[in-house]
Amino acid sequence: MTAVVTAARVAGLVGDFNRSPAYAGLSAALRVLIGEGRIPHGARLPSERDLTVALGVSRTTVTRAYADLRDRGFSEARVGAGTFTSLPGGRRSLADRAFAPRDDAPDAIDLNCAAASAVAGLAGFYAEAAAEMPAYLSGHGYHPTGLPELQEAIAASYADRGLPTSPEQVLVTSGALSATAVVAHAFTRPGDRVLLEDPVYPNATDALAHRGARLVPAPVDRVAGWDVEGIAASARQAAPRLAYLVPDFQNPTGHVMSAADRERLAAALQRTRTVAVVDEAHAALALDGQDLPAPFAACSPDAITIGSASKALWGGLRLGWIRAPRQQVDALTRARLGIDLGAPVLEQLVLARALDDDGAVLDGNRRRLQARRDRLVAALRSRLPEWRFRVPSGGLSLWVELPEALATAVAAEAEKRGVIVAPGPVFAVQGGLDRYLRIPWTLPPDELERAVDLLVGAWAARDSSAPEPTRVRVT
């Protein structure tokens, strides 16, 4: 259903906009509102006549403002229907370019894909696994739930974190995204509601919505993190079938949910019979030597947990897994067989060795990522001091708030200069978040510093006609 924004509503939102000249001030104010999502993406704007009356300006002012919006890509006119809001290039025009590489920019610095090169020592595990492969070639090679030795290794990793798990509770998948799709296939039907964090990893949103689920956003604040009471209220009102959560280094904000909040949220979801789907793709990436709270499933016996090797070890190691209560394993296995018949044997042997490595490979990777994070933070603080962010204690990226809602424009300008970065709307469930950029620290330090230099230029070239916007409320 198309949202319709009344003239009175627009007048209240734009307030006392800059009237020198009035059309430019009105256009700039509307761009801020559309970019931040306070006027939704795809909404129908009021007619020129109605807005003229509501604002007390000339018809020419509104006509020129609407024309300026169209020229800048923030609206489109539909014959016989009116003027509708949009974003330059579409709401996800700058979505993950790692999966749609550009031939005309082969040397661009890619800050869009939050993944590092392979960890040191991984090649040795591949060599060992390849030497063992002949023993598996006489069989059919299909292992829908995973190689038993890998299931055992994953189960042991949960037990080490305080969550007793049997190998039979583990299903090995072709990555965390595949695991999310399996869960959605098993437990949702078209029209079911799914609660998920906002902002959130966009590929997870797509996997959950693919089954026709109706998405219910639960905001995660840049500073304060999760509003547990607000999420609980949303669950009571919407009665969602699933709740997708990233409690460990939330993507993209980097927050870690406290043990107390895990317990409170788990209890709230149990009261509404909502199954928590917990993405732990970043859980192994605590960079400051800290211990994380116990897994969410330790206080939510019905929770389904998703893990991944791709972020902690290497994106090319396309393996993930599902850890589920025993009573849900059969449904998940049936759903999995409707998607694929198992993960590659060689990669499973590699991951089993990596998990049995007493943490040496992961420790080396954490040290590498910590150094890169610190270099990125220092460069941004030195060269873009007006950009605000909190420094996560782990994960892979910074969630950066700009002084103005121009992230989409800055990202477009940055791409022209040779650096690709994802703006906030890519991570928004229902539009908005155009004050934010996600900047990973996964590249080598020298590349990160060059990228910051390019972002300095992109920020300097931003649209200076926009008025100073109202700062978003943070607590």
ROGUNU-953347 format. One record per residue (C-alpha): residue number from 1; residue in one letter; x, y, z. Coordinates in steps of 0.001 Angstrom, whole numbers, always signed. Example, Ala and Ser with C-alpha at 12.3 -4.5 7.8 and 13.67 -1.06 7.14 Angstrom:
1 / a / +12300 / -4500 / +7800
2 / s / +13670 / -1060 / +7140
REM end
This chain:
1 / m / +0 / +0 / +0
2 / t / +1393 / +3399 / -1040
3 / a / +1890 / +5886 / +1792
4 / v / +282 / +9294 / +1241
5 / v / +1812 / +12296 / +2976
6 / t / -648 / +15132 / +3520
7 / a / +174 / +18766 / +2916
8 / a / -339 / +19516 / +6614
9 / r / +2128 / +16791 / +7540
10 / v / +4747 / +18098 / +5117
11 / a / +4276 / +21628 / +6418
12 / g / +4822 / +20422 / +9978
13 / l / +7946 / +18485 / +9027
14 / v / +9702 / +21180 / +6968
15 / g / +8988 / +23835 / +9623
16 / d / +10682 / +27196 / +9123
17 / f / +12769 / +26269 / +6076
18 / n / +15276 / +28596 / +4430
19 / r / +13416 / +30987 / +2089
20 / s / +16352 / +32577 / +303
21 / p / +15294 / +31450 / -2250
22 / a / +12228 / +29622 / -983
23 / y / +12114 / +26886 / -3636
24 / a / +15716 / +25841 / -2911
25 / g / +15122 / +25839 / +841
26 / l / +11958 / +23764 / +457
27 / s / +13683 / +21283 / -1848
28 / a / +16630 / +20965 / +551
29 / a / +14354 / +20429 / +3552
30 / l / +12389 / +17753 / +1690
31 / r / +15611 / +15967 / +664
32 / v / +16671 / +15745 / +4301
33 / l / +13267 / +14363 / +5311
34 / i / +13262 / +11795 / +2501
35 / g / +16871 / +10779 / +3140
36 / e / +16223 / +10273 / +6853
37 / g / +13034 / +8329 / +6175
38 / r / +10700 / +10719 / +7983
39 / i / +8950 / +10968 / +4614
40 / p / +8980 / +7307 / +3501
41 / h / +10567 / +6060 / +315
42 / g / +7872 / +5607 / -2360
43 / a / +5324 / +7871 / -632
44 / r / +3035 / +10152 / -2627
45 / l / +3690 / +13805 / -1917
46 / p / +792 / +16275 / -1673
47 / s / -329 / +18081 / -4790
48 / e / +1364 / +21357 / -5623
49 / r / -1880 / +23236 / -4963
50 / d / -2430 / +21683 / -1524
51 / l / +1172 / +22238 / -441
52 / t / +1054 / +25844 / -1665
53 / v / -1884 / +26519 / +665
54 / a / -395 / +24643 / +3615
55 / l / +2944 / +26465 / +3411
56 / g / +1612 / +29904 / +2479
57 / v / +3989 / +30223 / -473
58 / s / +3500 / +30790 / -4188
59 / r / +2599 / +27963 / -6540
60 / t / +5833 / +28685 / -8417
61 / t / +7860 / +27953 / -5265
62 / v / +6358 / +24494 / -4881
63 / t / +6557 / +23746 / -8605
64 / r / +10259 / +24618 / -8724
65 / a / +10954 / +22716 / -5487
66 / y / +9309 / +19569 / -6874
67 / a / +11237 / +19963 / -10132
68 / d / +14478 / +20276 / -8165
69 / l / +13629 / +17118 / -6220
70 / r / +13096 / +15243 / -9485
71 / d / +16334 / +16547 / -10973
72 / r / +18265 / +15341 / -7923
73 / g / +16645 / +11896 / -7912
74 / f / +14582 / +12368 / -4732
75 / s / +11201 / +12116 / -6455
76 / e / +9543 / +10944 / -9624
77 / a / +6414 / +12174 / -11374
78 / r / +3883 / +9581 / -12482
79 / v / +1399 / +10745 / -15082
80 / g / -2057 / +10932 / -13614
81 / a / -883 / +9726 / -10200
82 / g / +1242 / +12500 / -8690
83 / t / +4757 / +12943 / -7318
84 / f / +6374 / +10090 / -5369
85 / t / +9498 / +10096 / -3220
86 / s / +12596 / +8142 / -4224
87 / l / +16319 / +8073 / -3541
88 / p / +19068 / +8671 / -6093
89 / g / +19560 / +5387 / -7928
90 / g / +16970 / +3604 / -5789
91 / r / +16910 / +2744 / -2084
92 / r / +19595 / +118 / -2487
93 / s / +21464 / +1541 / -5435
94 / l / +24748 / +1090 / -3609
95 / a / +24062 / -2376 / -2259
96 / d / +26875 / -4838 / -2018
97 / r / +29076 / -4137 / -5046
98 / a / +31302 / -7082 / -4143
99 / f / +28686 / -9232 / -5853
100 / a / +28263 / -6903 / -8843
101 / p / +31824 / -5783 / -9640
102 / r / +32325 / -2798 / -11895
103 / d / +34479 / -3208 / -14969
104 / d / +35043 / +551 / -15171
105 / a / +36497 / +785 / -11641
106 / p / +38735 / -2268 / -11154
107 / d / +41080 / -408 / -8806
108 / a / +38435 / +1048 / -6522
109 / i / +38925 / +553 / -2790
110 / d / +36024 / -1640 / -1702
111 / l / +34713 / -674 / +1738
112 / n / +31373 / -2184 / +924
113 / c / +32215 / -5820 / +1651
114 / a / +32999 / -6373 / +5338
115 / a / +35294 / -9355 / +4861
116 / a / +39047 / -9738 / +5184
117 / s / +41513 / -11888 / +3288
118 / a / +42120 / -15429 / +4518
119 / v / +43666 / -15925 / +7944
120 / a / +47250 / -17112 / +8202
121 / g / +47419 / -20881 / +8429
122 / l / +44277 / -21602 / +6445
123 / a / +46241 / -22873 / +3453
124 / g / +47792 / -25555 / +5652
125 / f / +44342 / -26780 / +6670
126 / y / +43376 / -27020 / +3015
127 / a / +46467 / -29099 / +2290
128 / e / +45673 / -31473 / +5161
129 / a / +42044 / -31750 / +4075
130 / a / +43010 / -32446 / +474
131 / a / +45292 / -35256 / +1617
132 / e / +42375 / -36821 / +3485
133 / m / +39851 / -36445 / +663
134 / p / +40512 / -39830 / -1030
135 / a / +38967 / -41592 / +1970
136 / y / +35661 / -39878 / +1179
137 / l / +35582 / -40411 / -2577
138 / s / +34174 / -43919 / -2413
139 / g / +30936 / -42591 / -869
140 / h / +28167 / -40532 / -2450
141 / g / +29465 / -37291 / -948
142 / y / +26079 / -36028 / +252
143 / h / +25910 / -35093 / +3928
144 / p / +22693 / -33107 / +4420
145 / t / +23358 / -32407 / +8085
146 / g / +27143 / -32229 / +7806
147 / l / +30211 / -34398 / +8302
148 / p / +30010 / -35991 / +11757
149 / e / +33456 / -34752 / +12739
150 / l / +32514 / -31165 / +11881
151 / q / +29202 / -31452 / +13730
152 / e / +31157 / -32640 / +16766
153 / a / +33615 / -29759 / +16509
154 / i / +30833 / -27165 / +16249
155 / a / +28923 / -28738 / +19144
156 / a / +32093 / -28645 / +21254
157 / s / +32572 / -24942 / +20476
158 / y / +29130 / -24205 / +21930
159 / a / +29841 / -26300 / +25012
160 / d / +33038 / -24292 / +25545
161 / r / +30880 / -21133 / +25602
162 / g / +28507 / -22502 / +28211
163 / l / +25812 / -23913 / +25918
164 / p / +25731 / -27734 / +26019
165 / t / +25074 / -29011 / +22499
166 / s / +25012 / -32447 / +20928
167 / p / +26267 / -33021 / +17351
168 / e / +22728 / -34015 / +16345
169 / q / +21605 / -30431 / +17031
170 / v / +23956 / -29072 / +14348
171 / l / +23226 / -28731 / +10615
172 / v / +26115 / -27601 / +8426
173 / t / +25113 / -25205 / +5620
174 / s / +26727 / -23319 / +2757
175 / g / +27167 / -20141 / +4791
176 / a / +25147 / -18140 / +7307
177 / l / +22936 / -16670 / +4598
178 / s / +21993 / -20161 / +3458
179 / a / +21270 / -21045 / +7083
180 / t / +18954 / -18031 / +7381
181 / a / +17110 / -19105 / +4234
182 / v / +16701 / -22632 / +5623
183 / v / +15190 / -21292 / +8852
184 / a / +12825 / -19011 / +6937
185 / h / +11805 / -21904 / +4677
186 / a / +11134 / -24142 / +7679
187 / f / +9201 / -21770 / +9921
188 / t / +7532 / -19016 / +7891
189 / r / +4706 / -18840 / +5416
190 / p / +3597 / -15919 / +3233
191 / g / +2110 / -13226 / +5422
192 / d / +3841 / -14289 / +8641
193 / r / +5463 / -11442 / +10535
194 / v / +9189 / -11463 / +11230
195 / l / +10700 / -8987 / +13674
196 / l / +14221 / -7878 / +12860
197 / e / +16658 / -5226 / +13943
198 / d / +16862 / -1891 / +12134
199 / p / +19512 / -1242 / +10846
200 / v / +20330 / -4812 / +9880
201 / y / +22437 / -6897 / +7504
202 / p / +20549 / -6415 / +4206
203 / n / +21133 / -9903 / +2796
204 / a / +19446 / -11379 / +5861
205 / t / +16465 / -9115 / +5234
206 / d / +16200 / -10426 / +1693
207 / a / +16451 / -14054 / +2828
208 / l / +13683 / -13584 / +5384
209 / a / +11413 / -11601 / +3059
210 / h / +11830 / -14105 / +209
211 / r / +9208 / -16340 / +1795
212 / g / +6694 / -13496 / +1717
213 / a / +7139 / -12554 / +5361
214 / r / +6015 / -9147 / +6603
215 / l / +8967 / -7407 / +8248
216 / v / +8548 / -5603 / +11578
217 / p / +11506 / -3292 / +12387
218 / a / +12994 / -3038 / +15886
219 / p / +15316 / +0 / +16029
220 / v / +18890 / -350 / +17293
221 / d / +20301 / +3031 / +18329
222 / r / +23840 / +4025 / +17339
223 / v / +24732 / +4827 / +20960
224 / a / +22199 / +3099 / +23210
225 / g / +21747 / -163 / +21291
226 / w / +18594 / -2213 / +21725
227 / d / +15407 / -839 / +23265
228 / v / +14365 / -4131 / +24874
229 / e / +11069 / -2766 / +26162
230 / g / +10260 / -1369 / +22737
231 / i / +11092 / -4681 / +21047
232 / a / +8945 / -6538 / +23573
233 / a / +6057 / -4150 / +22860
234 / s / +6458 / -4707 / +19109
235 / a / +6389 / -8469 / +19685
236 / r / +3178 / -8186 / +21719
237 / q / +1502 / -6076 / +19052
238 / a / +2693 / -7915 / +15939
239 / a / +2938 / -11504 / +17251
240 / p / +5848 / -12288 / +14898
241 / r / +6686 / -15875 / +14011
242 / l / +10445 / -15214 / +14163
243 / a / +12721 / -12518 / +15569
244 / y / +16071 / -12113 / +13808
245 / l / +18719 / -10874 / +16259
246 / v / +22467 / -10164 / +16084
247 / p / +23420 / -9793 / +19768
248 / d / +27193 / -10137 / +19274
249 / f / +28734 / -7172 / +17402
250 / q / +25488 / -6290 / +15698
251 / n / +25836 / -5620 / +11989
252 / p / +26205 / -2696 / +11295
253 / t / +26225 / -896 / +14696
254 / g / +28765 / -3155 / +16452
255 / h / +26782 / -3351 / +19703
256 / v / +26946 / -6328 / +22085
257 / m / +23744 / -7156 / +23950
258 / s / +24254 / -7425 / +27704
259 / a / +23515 / -10636 / +29580
260 / a / +20627 / -8944 / +31407
261 / d / +19073 / -7711 / +28157
262 / r / +19416 / -11193 / +26633
263 / e / +17465 / -12654 / +29504
264 / r / +14777 / -9963 / +29388
265 / l / +14361 / -10176 / +25615
266 / a / +14349 / -13985 / +25627
267 / a / +11560 / -13973 / +28213
268 / a / +9552 / -11425 / +26226
269 / l / +9825 / -13454 / +23014
270 / q / +8837 / -16650 / +24806
271 / r / +5674 / -14949 / +26056
272 / t / +4634 / -14180 / +22476
273 / r / +5789 / -17606 / +21219
274 / t / +8262 / -15929 / +18919
275 / v / +11253 / -18036 / +17903
276 / a / +14538 / -16147 / +18211
277 / v / +16857 / -16612 / +15223
278 / v / +20257 / -15564 / +16526
279 / d / +22985 / -14676 / +14022
280 / e / +26413 / -15196 / +15588
281 / a / +28503 / -14624 / +12447
282 / h / +30684 / -12092 / +14324
283 / a / +30735 / -13786 / +17731
284 / a / +34323 / -15026 / +17313
285 / l / +35609 / -11502 / +16633
286 / a / +36012 / -9980 / +20109
287 / l / +39079 / -7803 / +19481
288 / d / +39856 / -6425 / +22943
289 / g / +40366 / -9709 / +24783
290 / q / +36983 / -9555 / +26468
291 / d / +34600 / -12404 / +27241
292 / l / +31180 / -12125 / +25657
293 / p / +27963 / -12919 / +27533
294 / a / +26698 / -16477 / +27277
295 / p / +25021 / -17292 / +23950
296 / f / +21459 / -16025 / +23602
297 / a / +20221 / -19613 / +23345
298 / a / +21454 / -20262 / +26897
299 / c / +18482 / -18227 / +28167
300 / s / +16100 / -19082 / +25319
301 / p / +15692 / -22845 / +24917
302 / d / +13644 / -22453 / +21707
303 / a / +16198 / -20204 / +20013
304 / i / +17824 / -21166 / +16733
305 / t / +21444 / -20060 / +16380
306 / i / +23260 / -19387 / +13109
307 / g / +27050 / -19447 / +12839
308 / s / +29556 / -18809 / +10072
309 / a / +33168 / -19418 / +9127
310 / s / +33200 / -16687 / +6484
311 / k / +33683 / -13633 / +8708
312 / a / +36045 / -15227 / +11220
313 / l / +38261 / -17174 / +8802
314 / w / +37694 / -16334 / +5122
315 / g / +34787 / -15471 / +2849
316 / g / +35864 / -18194 / +423
317 / l / +35245 / -20832 / +3098
318 / r / +31541 / -20947 / +2320
319 / l / +30321 / -22734 / +5398
320 / g / +27824 / -21901 / +8097
321 / w / +25693 / -23882 / +10487
322 / i / +22470 / -24006 / +12428
323 / r / +22330 / -24982 / +16088
324 / a / +18732 / -25847 / +16975
325 / p / +16671 / -27490 / +19734
326 / r / +16269 / -31206 / +19097
327 / q / +12545 / -30933 / +18371
328 / q / +13215 / -28520 / +15483
329 / v / +15986 / -30427 / +13743
330 / d / +13704 / -32594 / +11589
331 / a / +11809 / -29578 / +10227
332 / l / +15065 / -27786 / +9478
333 / t / +16523 / -30840 / +7759
334 / r / +13462 / -31180 / +5505
335 / a / +13652 / -27485 / +4656
336 / r / +17356 / -27766 / +3953
337 / l / +16770 / -30610 / +1457
338 / g / +14469 / -28277 / -456
339 / i / +17371 / -25846 / -922
340 / d / +20438 / -28058 / -1373
341 / l / +21753 / -31490 / -414
342 / g / +24796 / -30589 / +1639
343 / a / +27959 / -28514 / +1865
344 / p / +31247 / -29405 / +90
345 / v / +33219 / -32137 / +1853
346 / l / +36634 / -30518 / +1393
347 / e / +35566 / -27278 / +3053
348 / q / +33991 / -29178 / +5936
349 / l / +37277 / -30970 / +6559
350 / v / +39079 / -27615 / +6501
351 / l / +36693 / -26055 / +9025
352 / a / +36887 / -29067 / +11341
353 / r / +40648 / -28569 / +11527
354 / a / +40352 / -24844 / +12073
355 / l / +37929 / -25357 / +14962
356 / d / +40271 / -27950 / +16487
357 / d / +43193 / -25524 / +16387
358 / d / +42917 / -24360 / +20028
359 / g / +42164 / -20832 / +18794
360 / a / +45616 / -20098 / +17364
361 / v / +44365 / -19123 / +13893
362 / l / +41513 / -17033 / +15290
363 / d / +43826 / -15270 / +17753
364 / g / +46076 / -14214 / +14894
365 / n / +43136 / -12911 / +12921
366 / r / +41810 / -10950 / +15880
367 / r / +45187 / -9261 / +16355
368 / r / +45255 / -8353 / +12661
369 / l / +41733 / -6921 / +12729
370 / q / +42361 / -5015 / +15951
371 / a / +45327 / -3212 / +14382
372 / r / +43269 / -2338 / +11307
373 / r / +40371 / -1083 / +13399
374 / d / +42655 / +1189 / +15377
375 / r / +44243 / +2630 / +12220
376 / l / +40831 / +3356 / +10705
377 / v / +39604 / +5010 / +13899
378 / a / +42708 / +7196 / +14126
379 / a / +42429 / +8251 / +10480
380 / l / +38766 / +9189 / +10760
381 / r / +39235 / +11094 / +14009
382 / s / +42146 / +13031 / +12529
383 / r / +40721 / +13834 / +9093
384 / l / +36951 / +13822 / +9595
385 / p / +36496 / +14931 / +13221
386 / e / +32881 / +16002 / +12612
387 / w / +31871 / +12404 / +11845
388 / r / +30605 / +10607 / +14959
389 / f / +30958 / +6948 / +15874
390 / r / +31498 / +4664 / +18839
391 / v / +34372 / +2207 / +18610
392 / p / +33063 / -1377 / +18830
393 / s / +35065 / -3867 / +20863
394 / g / +34831 / -6376 / +18021
395 / g / +33204 / -7233 / +14741
396 / l / +34270 / -5782 / +11418
397 / s / +33005 / -2230 / +10930
398 / l / +32168 / +1241 / +12204
399 / w / +28657 / +2698 / +12004
400 / v / +29378 / +6369 / +11333
401 / e / +26908 / +9220 / +11786
402 / l / +27353 / +12235 / +9507
403 / p / +26394 / +15768 / +10572
404 / e / +23896 / +15896 / +7687
405 / a / +21572 / +13336 / +6085
406 / l / +23698 / +13029 / +2967
407 / a / +25159 / +9539 / +3198
408 / t / +23745 / +8418 / -148
409 / a / +25152 / +11509 / -1854
410 / v / +28520 / +11115 / -120
411 / a / +28707 / +7442 / -1109
412 / a / +27946 / +8330 / -4734
413 / e / +30636 / +11011 / -4726
414 / a / +33095 / +8648 / -3039
415 / e / +32543 / +6064 / -5748
416 / k / +33464 / +8640 / -8382
417 / r / +36705 / +9201 / -6489
418 / g / +37567 / +5502 / -6248
419 / v / +36167 / +4191 / -2967
420 / i / +32967 / +2167 / -2608
421 / v / +31131 / +2440 / +697
422 / a / +27602 / +1493 / +1769
423 / p / +25237 / +4260 / +2956
424 / g / +22735 / +3792 / +5750
425 / p / +19644 / +3191 / +3576
426 / v / +21180 / -116 / +2438
427 / f / +20735 / -1381 / +6006
428 / a / +17325 / +178 / +6657
429 / v / +14296 / -2103 / +6856
430 / q / +11844 / +568 / +5696
431 / g / +13996 / +3367 / +4321
432 / g / +15806 / +6258 / +5974
433 / l / +19120 / +6191 / +7897
434 / d / +20720 / +8545 / +5372
435 / r / +22906 / +10050 / +8098
436 / y / +24978 / +6888 / +8303
437 / l / +27800 / +5085 / +6530
438 / r / +29119 / +1633 / +7350
439 / i / +32918 / +1584 / +7092
440 / p / +34635 / -1808 / +7569
441 / w / +38196 / -2100 / +8821
442 / t / +38924 / -5333 / +6935
443 / l / +41380 / -3933 / +4358
444 / p / +45125 / -3450 / +4969
445 / p / +45909 / -297 / +6978
446 / d / +47453 / +1651 / +4089
447 / e / +44347 / +1059 / +1965
448 / l / +42132 / +2166 / +4821
449 / e / +44036 / +5421 / +5166
450 / r / +43845 / +6067 / +1411
451 / a / +40122 / +5367 / +1580
452 / v / +39705 / +7943 / +4352
453 / d / +41551 / +10513 / +2234
454 / l / +39078 / +9868 / -586
455 / l / +36153 / +10146 / +1818
456 / v / +37484 / +13530 / +2943
457 / g / +37200 / +14726 / -650
458 / a / +33750 / +13218 / -1061
459 / w / +32544 / +14932 / +2119
460 / a / +33979 / +18266 / +1031
461 / a / +32112 / +17965 / -2278
462 / r / +28737 / +17239 / -641
463 / d / +25660 / +19273 / -1513
464 / s / +26112 / +22485 / +478
465 / s / +22644 / +23876 / -317
466 / a / +20950 / +21719 / +2316
467 / p / +20048 / +23552 / +5549
468 / e / +21413 / +22395 / +8875
469 / p / +19103 / +19442 / +9695
470 / t / +17694 / +18572 / +13079
471 / r / +20063 / +16103 / +14724
472 / v / +18596 / +12692 / +15394
473 / r / +17878 / +11962 / +19056
474 / v / +20451 / +9794 / +20760
475 / t / +20482 / +8667 / +24373
REM end
